[in-house]
Amino acid sequence: MHTRLVLVVLACVIAITQAQTIVKVVIDSADHTTLEALVIKAELVDALVVTSPTTKFTLFAPTDTAFTTDLETIPATLKTKLTDDPINANHKALLQDVLKQHVISAAARILAADL
């Protein structure tokens, strides 16, 4: 788990230093195809595009392996709700809520001591 966190932080640093968006980093990553598909399905792409230099956030981006492992541990009915295609409005809201749990605003000021 710590390895995933380190990789996500590195991806965010790369996004900032190369003036890329987090969306571009996810799209360009071969290890985040599931996250990319779910963000598109949940219609959250625009929410992850930084429109101002003062807008900063961190995306804890699960890898495809993490999604595979996590999806195996959740009940089948919930898995279906999150991955069905096409997704209905209620399930899309649920998927959005789950994905939003992976985003933290820089204003949150979460320090290592808080973890």
Secondary structure, DSSP 8 states (H G I E B T S, - for coil): -HHHHHHHHHHHHHHHHTT--HHHHHHH-TT-HHHHHHHHHTT-TGGGS--STT--EEE----HHHHHHHHHHS-HHHHHHHH-SS--HHHHHHHHHHHHTTEEEGGG---GGG-
